[in-house]
Structures are given as structure tokens and as C-alpha cells.
């Protein structure tokens, strides 16, 4: 009996791939098994190239499409032209419970440079077990269990891909759309999903840790304090602080209008630009950071200085991982302080927090005191329904109405 197929990475970074707008399917790589695979690969590259401006979006879409190609080519001996509704259902079943040898325990690069050549990384796997921060335990293959959000994301990306193939006149129907209409894979949520955030008490401890670090090592951590204030005070996503293909955040993105009001201009998710209100506290945080950088107190129009600079070397920070690690250090320090104070519940909750929770926290706090339309614009939400998820006053009122209700009822005479 032949050994089961061990997945080998197919799609490298765009810089190392053929240009599908200059080359045809026949030029898509000698390593592909046949013309059908080369044609599939050609259209996949044309699709992914449209997301060249955002590395995060490109990586997410590549992940889903590459899983589909791996499954079609090596499990089913099929091409994209053969896919029907029942195949998408089978594929989703496969993704929910993939074979163990398709699952990895950490994210690794798909390809490596070996003696000047790009070589597939043998440690790469199409599926990865996410780290459970709350438990603190190392991940195991048996822990793999995709969330509803991950399944919904898979459907959305694959549906977008097949719609693209229809526009390219490669296919005539979208098999994913037929599954999504009555999908048994996606649960219908009756209640609004809970927004993951940290408490004000936890935030106070996190920023206190950052302040202590800045006092002991300002060269490294004055920047950390500013980053934390940006993430919470302006609802920034971590990707909006680093330089990438879309933009390079600079000091000149803070701009004052004719009324002497300050605004921050940013290019965010989906390559959409937005303008964010800068509060007095946020302006003070900016001034403190600039004073430490030995810059004038406030930016001048068009100032090209990188917003978040490298500590070692020159130029802007380009890695979200570097910022994530700085914030995580503060989370870890706050967790230890809370645990030492006997605040076990607060500490345990904070241990599960991620950097993105700071954005959620800033929005959740502000919808209590600001017009929600203003919060929507600053957060860059495409619809008010997204902003409304952060309003928890209805839940508080709902809980308050039930908190004192009795389970035991007074006895009544039965006559």
C-alpha cells in the first residue's frame, strides 16, 4: 500500500512566482503534473495577484485556495473544471477534520532559499493548530478544531475565488454559493457574538507595565507606550502601524485642519483609507513620543519620518510580529502582576488576550460616550451593524432584569 501523500507547498510568495499576465498556462512550472494542473495554477495566480497590495489578504486567500488545490490534485485527482457542489461539501468535511500528516503545530515559511534556489519547506503543512493562550499548554495535533469564524472565512474566500473564475469565463457556476445557502457547516447564531476585550482594570495594569519599561529602558519602550496608545486610542489594527505594500505610516499622517483639530490618516483593511479623530490624550501621547525622538512637539505637513521606527537600523517597522511581541510582553507582565495581587480571574482573562483586543476595547468604551456614527467612521466599519456589536448596554439591561429573579416560587393553595 503506497504511503499517504504528504503535502508540499505549491504557491510561493508573489516575488518568486511567474507573472500570469505576461505568461501563459504552459509557463506555469515544469513540476506540475499535467496541463490541467498548469491551467488551474494559472488562474489561481491571476486571482491572487489582484491582492498584491495587501500581504495579509494575499496570505489568507492563498491559504484557502492552496488547500483546495492540494485536495483536488492529490486526494481526488481532479481539476477546478471538475468541481461541483458535492465536491465542495466533501472538501469542507476534509478541512474540518484533515489527516494528521496535513496538520502542523506552528506556522513556517512555505519555501526556503537553499544554495540560491527556492525549495519547498518540508515542515510546512496546509493546516496549523492555533496556540491556546489561555491554557498555556503546547499545541497537539489532536487539538485541531476550526472555529465557526474560520469556516465562514473559508466559504467567503472560496466563493470569491469561484466568482472570479466565472468572470474570467473559466467556469459557468459557483459551486460554493450553492453550498452556503443551506450549509450544515455554518451555525446560525441567535445571539450577538461577544466582543473580546480587556477590562479597564486590565488596561490600567498593561499600560502601567509599559510605563515601567519605558522608565527603565526608554530607548526600547517609549515606542511601546506610543504603540499601545495608538492601538486603543485610535482603534488601529496592528497592520496599520507597519509599512507594507499599501502604505508606510509616517508622522505627516497626523494632520491639523483649519479649525486646529488633529486627524490621523491611515490606509487600512481592504486598502481603504480613513481619517481618525485624534483626542487630546492621543495628541499628548504623540507629543511625548516625538519629544523622546528629539523631534518638534508636533508634526509638520508632509513630514516623512516613519511613525514606528526600528530600534536597530533605520526606517519603519515592517513586521507585525515585532509589534505583537512588544505588546505581548506588556500583557505577560500585567498578567504576572495581577496574579501576584491575587486577582486570579482578571489575570486568567488577560492571559487569553491578543493585540486585536485593544482595538475592540477602545471601540467598546467609546460607543458608551460618543455618537456611534462617529465611532463607526473612526473604526472604519463598513456598516453600522458592525459598530452595533460593541454596544453592550442592552445585554447589561437584560441581565439586570433577571439577576434577582427567583427559582423557587411561593406555594399557592390548590382548591
N, C-alpha and C positions, 0 to 999 in steps of 0.2 A: 504493500500500500504506500503510495507516494506521501512524502511529508507535506503537511499543510502549508499553504502559501504564506510566507512572512512578508508583510507589506514593505515595499521600497518606495521612498519618496519619488514623486513624479514631477511636481511643479516647483521649480526653484524661485528665487526672487526675480523680479522683472528684469533687473540688470543682467541676468545670466540666461535669459530666455530669448528665443527667436522673436522677431517682430512680426506678428501676424498680419500687419497692414502692409508689409513690404515683401513678405514671403508667403508662399502657398502651402497647402497641406502636405505636399510632398517634401517640404523642407523642415518638417516638424520633429525630426530626430530619428536617427537610424536605430535607436534602442527600442522604439515602439514596434510592436509585433507585426502589425499589418496596416493596410491603407485605412481601414475603418477606425483604428485607434488614432492614426495620424489626423484623420478628419475630426474626430472628437476633440483631440488636443488643440487643433487649430481654432475651433470655435470656443473652446474654453479660454484660450489665451485672448481672443478678441473680446470676450466678456470681461475677463479680469482686468484687461488694460484700461477699461473705462473707469476703473477705481484706482488708477495710478497716483492720483493726487492725495490719497489718504492711506497711509500704511496700515492703520488699524482696520479700516474697512476692507482693504485688499486681503489682509491676513485672515479675517473672519470669513470672507467669501471664498477664498482659496481653500480653507479648511473644509468647508461643506462640499464644495464641488469636487475636491480631490477624493474625499471619502466615497462619493458617488462613482467616480471613475474607477477607483480601486475595486469597489464591489462589482461593478458591471464587468470590467475586464477580467478579473481574476476569480470571482466567485460564480459569475453567471455566463461568462464568455459571450457577452452582448456588447452592443454599442448604443450610443444615445438614440439612434434611429429606431431601435427596437423597444424603447421604454414605453410602457403603458401604465395605467392606473395600478394594476395589481403588483407591478414591479416596484412602484414607489412604496406601496404598503409593505412589501417584503423588505425593502431597503430600510424603512423606518424601524421595523421589528429588529433588523440586524443592528442598527445603530443603538437601540435601547439596550441590547444585550450582545455586544460583539464578542468574538472569540478572545480568550485571554491573551493570545500572542499578538493581537491587534491593539492592545492597551498598554500604555506606558505610565510610569509613575512621576515623570517630570517632563516639562517642555524642553525640547532640544532643537537645535537647528536642523532643517531638512537636509542640507548639503554642507560639506566641508571642503576647504581647499587642501588638496593633497598633492604636493610636488607640482604646483601650478595648475592643477586640474580640479574641476568641481566634481566631487564624488558624493553619492548618496550616503547619509549618515546612518549606519546600521542600528543605532539606538533609537531612531525616530519611530514613532507609532502614530497612526491616524487618530486614536483616542487617548486621552490623558485623564487620570484620576485627579480631580482638584484637591488641593490641600484643605483640610478641615481645620481652620484656625482655632475654632472653639475647643476642639478636643486636644490639640497639641500633639496628636499621635501621627506617626509617619503613615502616608497613604499605602493601601494594599490594593491589589488588582480587584479583589472581591468587593471593594468599596465603590466601584464604578456604578453610578446610577444617575443618568442625566436628569436635570431638573425640568420642570414644565417650561420654564423660560428658555432653556437650551433647545428643547424640542420645537417650541414655537419659532425660535430663531432659525432652526434648520429648515422648517417649512417655508418661512418667509424668503430665505435666501435661495432655496431651490426653485421656488415659484418664480422669483425674479429671473433666475437663470433660464428657465424654460420659456418665459415670456420673451426674453432676449432671442432665443433660438427661433421663436415664431417670427419676430421682427426681421430676423436675418433670412427668413424663408427656408430655414433648415428643417423645421418641424411645423406641423399644422395645428397641434393642440397642446395644451399644458396639462400633463397628467397629474401634477401636484395639486392644481386647483380643484380637480375632481375629488381628490382625497380630503382636502382641507374642509370642504363644505360640510361633510359629516364625519369628521375624523374621530376615531376612537382613541387616538393618541393624545389629543389635547383635551384637558379637563376644562369644563366651563365653571369659572369661579363666580359664585353667587355674591360673595362679599369683596369689597375693595381690598387689594393686596396691601399688606403692611409695608410702609416705607421704612427702610433700615436706616437708623440714625443713631447718634450718640446723644446722651443727656447733657444738659447744661453743666451738671456737676462733673461729668467725664471730660467735657471740653475744657473746663477750668483746669483740670489736672493735666491734660495733654499740653495746653499752652504754657502751663507752669513749668513742665519738664523742658519744653523748648526754650523758654526764657532762661532757665538754669544752665542749659547747654550753651546758650549764646553768651552768657556771662563768663563761663569757664573757657569757651573756645569761640570767640566771635568770628574768627576767620572762616570757620565752618558753619556756624549755626545762626548768625544773624540772617543769613539766607533762609534757613529753615523756618524761623519765625515768620518771615515775609511770605513764604510759600503757604504755610498753614493759614495765615490771614486771607490770602487770595482764594484758597480753596473753599473756605467757609464764608468769608465776607462778600465774595463776588460770585459764588456758586460755580467756580470754574471746574471743569473736568481736568484731570491730570494731563491729558494730551494737549490741552490748551495753554500749557505753560512751557512746552518744549518746542524746539524748532523741528519742523518736518517738511515734507514736500509741499504742504499747503501754505505755510507761512512761518515766519520767525518772529515771535513776540519780542517787541522792543519797548524801551521806555517811552518812545514817542507815541505808543498806542494809548497812553494816558493823555487825554486832550481836554482843554478847558474851552467852554463855549463863550458866547458874548455876554452871558449872564454870570460868568465866572463860576459856572458849575463844571465839575470834572466828570468825565466819562472814560470808560475803558473800551477800546475797540478790539474785537477778537474774531478770529475765524475758527469756528467750532465744528461740531458733528455734522456730517453731510456736506462739508465745505461751505457751510452757511456763515455769513458774517453777522454779528450782532453788536449792539452798543449797550454797555452795562453801567448803571448808575454807580458812582463812586461816593460812598458815605464819608463823613468827616473822620470817622475812626479808620477807614481804609486809607484815606489820604494821609493821615498821621502815620500809619504803618509804612506807606510808601516813602514818606519823608525820612523816617528813621532808617530805612534800608538804604536810601540814597546817601544819607549823611555818612553811614558806615562805609559806603563805596567811595567816599570822598567826591561826591557829585553835588552840584547845586541842589537845593532843597526840593525843587520841583522840575519836571522835565520841560524842555523847550520843544516847540513844534518840530516834528520830524526827527527827533533825537534817535540816532541809530543804535545806542547802547543796548545790548541784549538784556532782556528783562531778568532772566535767570542765567547767571554766568557760571561757567565752570570754576571750581576751586583750583584745580590744577590744569594749567594750559589756558588757552584763550578761546573766546567765542561762546555761543549759547549752549546750554544743556540740550542734548538731542535724545536723551534716553528717559522714557517714563519710568524705567526701573530704578534709576538713580534717585528720582524724586520720591518714588514709592518707598524706597528703603529708608530715606531720611524721615518720612512721616511715620513709618513703622517703628523706627527707633523711639519716637516720642510716644506712640501707642504702647510699646512694650514698657517704657519707663513709667508711664501713667498706670498701667496695669499693676506693676510691682508696688507702686506707692499705695494704690487703693487696697491691694491685698494686705499690705503691711498695716494699714489703718483699720483692718477688719471689715472693709466694705466688700465682702466676697461677691455679692450679687452684681454690684457696679463693675467690679474687676472682671468677672466672668463675661458679662455682656460686652465690655470693651475688648476683650481678647478676640472676639469674633469680628470686630470692626475692620473695614477696609478703607482705603483712602477715599473712595467714592462716597462713603457715608458722610463725609464732611460737606459735600455739595448738598446731599439730602437734608442735612441738619440745618444749613443756612437757609434753604428754601422753607423748611418746615417751621422754623422760628419766624421768618419774615411774613408768611401768609397770615400769621396771627395779628400783625400790626400794620401791614401795608395793603393797599388795594391789590387784589390778586392779579388784575390786568398788568400792573407794574411788575410784579414778581414774574409773571409769565414772560414778559419781554426780556427782563434781565437774565432769566434762566435759559432763554432760547427754546422754550417749549413751542411745538408746532400747533398745539390746541390747548384750550382751557381745560379740557378733560384731564390732561396730564398734570397740570398745576393743581387741579382739584384733589388729586390723590394725596396731596400733602396737607390737606385740611382735615384735622382730626377732631375738631370741635363737636361734630356730630357723634363721633364714637364716644367722646367723653360724656356728652349728654345722655347717650344711650345707656352707658354703663352706670351713670349716676342714678338713672331712673330705676335700675334693677338692684343696686348694691344692697338695699335694706329689705328687699322682698323676702318673705318668709316661706320656707318649705313646708313647715307644719302649719296646718290651719286650725283655727278654733273649732272645737266639736260643736255640732248642731244637733238639736233634738230631731229625731226621726219619728214622725207620727203618721 
